[in-house]
Amino acid sequence: MKFKIILPVAVVIVISVITGIYLIQKKSPAVLGQSSLLSQSQFSVYSLNQVSQHNTASDCWMVIDSQVYNVTTYIPLHPNRGIIRGCGQDATQMFNSVGQHSGRATDILNEFKIGTL
């Protein structure tokens, strides 16, 4: 008798968790990023020294093609933890060397732009 009640409840919980994970991964980066709120003239200019101060998963800035990005809020959504290696540095070569980065990755990245180098 308990099995007839527990099984449907377990199925509902599993489906809810899977749906939640799916929705989090599909959440628009514009909601999480900063640059959607900034016009081109509002971007700041940073030095590589300033970027280097933001070198952890909880505070992650990186430079890609002379553009500065604060990707801290994107880290949990990134397909793997390799993104953390780029925190606090010029990650241009790392970003460009990853074959899996698509045009969508560049679109996502643009949502996190906070300035230029």
Contacts in CASP RR format, 6 or more apart in sequence:
PFRMAT RR
TARGET T0000
AUTHOR 0000-0000-0000
METHOD contacts of the structure
MODEL  1
MKFKIILPVAVVIVISVITGIYLIQKKSPAVLGQSSLLSQSQFSVYSLNQ
VSQHNTASDCWMVIDSQVYNVTTYIPLHPNRGIIRGCGQDATQMFNSVGQ
HSGRATDILNEFKIGTL
24 77 0 8 1.000
25 77 0 8 1.000
27 77 0 8 1.000
29 74 0 8 1.000
29 77 0 8 1.000
29 107 0 8 1.000
29 108 0 8 1.000
29 111 0 8 1.000
29 112 0 8 1.000
30 36 0 8 1.000
30 111 0 8 1.000
32 73 0 8 1.000
32 74 0 8 1.000
32 77 0 8 1.000
32 111 0 8 1.000
32 112 0 8 1.000
33 70 0 8 1.000
33 73 0 8 1.000
33 74 0 8 1.000
33 111 0 8 1.000
33 112 0 8 1.000
34 70 0 8 1.000
34 111 0 8 1.000
34 112 0 8 1.000
34 113 0 8 1.000
34 114 0 8 1.000
35 43 0 8 1.000
35 110 0 8 1.000
35 111 0 8 1.000
35 112 0 8 1.000
35 113 0 8 1.000
35 114 0 8 1.000
36 111 0 8 1.000
38 113 0 8 1.000
38 114 0 8 1.000
43 113 0 8 1.000
43 114 0 8 1.000
43 115 0 8 1.000
43 116 0 8 1.000
44 68 0 8 1.000
44 114 0 8 1.000
44 115 0 8 1.000
44 116 0 8 1.000
45 115 0 8 1.000
45 116 0 8 1.000
45 117 0 8 1.000
46 61 0 8 1.000
46 68 0 8 1.000
46 114 0 8 1.000
46 115 0 8 1.000
46 116 0 8 1.000
46 117 0 8 1.000
47 117 0 8 1.000
48 63 0 8 1.000
48 89 0 8 1.000
48 90 0 8 1.000
48 117 0 8 1.000
51 61 0 8 1.000
51 62 0 8 1.000
51 63 0 8 1.000
51 68 0 8 1.000
51 88 0 8 1.000
51 89 0 8 1.000
51 90 0 8 1.000
51 117 0 8 1.000
52 88 0 8 1.000
52 89 0 8 1.000
53 88 0 8 1.000
54 60 0 8 1.000
54 61 0 8 1.000
54 70 0 8 1.000
54 72 0 8 1.000
54 87 0 8 1.000
54 88 0 8 1.000
55 61 0 8 1.000
55 87 0 8 1.000
55 88 0 8 1.000
55 89 0 8 1.000
56 84 0 8 1.000
56 87 0 8 1.000
57 72 0 8 1.000
57 75 0 8 1.000
57 84 0 8 1.000
57 87 0 8 1.000
58 72 0 8 1.000
59 72 0 8 1.000
59 87 0 8 1.000
60 70 0 8 1.000
60 71 0 8 1.000
60 72 0 8 1.000
60 75 0 8 1.000
60 83 0 8 1.000
60 84 0 8 1.000
60 86 0 8 1.000
60 87 0 8 1.000
60 88 0 8 1.000
61 68 0 8 1.000
61 69 0 8 1.000
61 70 0 8 1.000
61 71 0 8 1.000
61 72 0 8 1.000
61 87 0 8 1.000
61 88 0 8 1.000
61 114 0 8 1.000
62 68 0 8 1.000
62 69 0 8 1.000
62 71 0 8 1.000
62 86 0 8 1.000
62 87 0 8 1.000
62 88 0 8 1.000
62 89 0 8 1.000
62 90 0 8 1.000
62 91 0 8 1.000
63 69 0 8 1.000
63 88 0 8 1.000
63 89 0 8 1.000
63 90 0 8 1.000
63 91 0 8 1.000
63 92 0 8 1.000
63 117 0 8 1.000
64 90 0 8 1.000
64 91 0 8 1.000
64 92 0 8 1.000
64 95 0 8 1.000
64 109 0 8 1.000
65 92 0 8 1.000
66 116 0 8 1.000
66 117 0 8 1.000
67 113 0 8 1.000
67 115 0 8 1.000
67 116 0 8 1.000
67 117 0 8 1.000
68 113 0 8 1.000
68 114 0 8 1.000
68 115 0 8 1.000
68 116 0 8 1.000
68 117 0 8 1.000
69 109 0 8 1.000
69 112 0 8 1.000
69 113 0 8 1.000
69 114 0 8 1.000
70 112 0 8 1.000
70 114 0 8 1.000
71 78 0 8 1.000
71 83 0 8 1.000
71 87 0 8 1.000
71 109 0 8 1.000
71 112 0 8 1.000
73 112 0 8 1.000
74 83 0 8 1.000
74 108 0 8 1.000
74 112 0 8 1.000
75 81 0 8 1.000
75 83 0 8 1.000
75 84 0 8 1.000
79 100 0 8 1.000
85 91 0 8 1.000
85 94 0 8 1.000
86 94 0 8 1.000
90 117 0 8 1.000
95 101 0 8 1.000
95 109 0 8 1.000
END
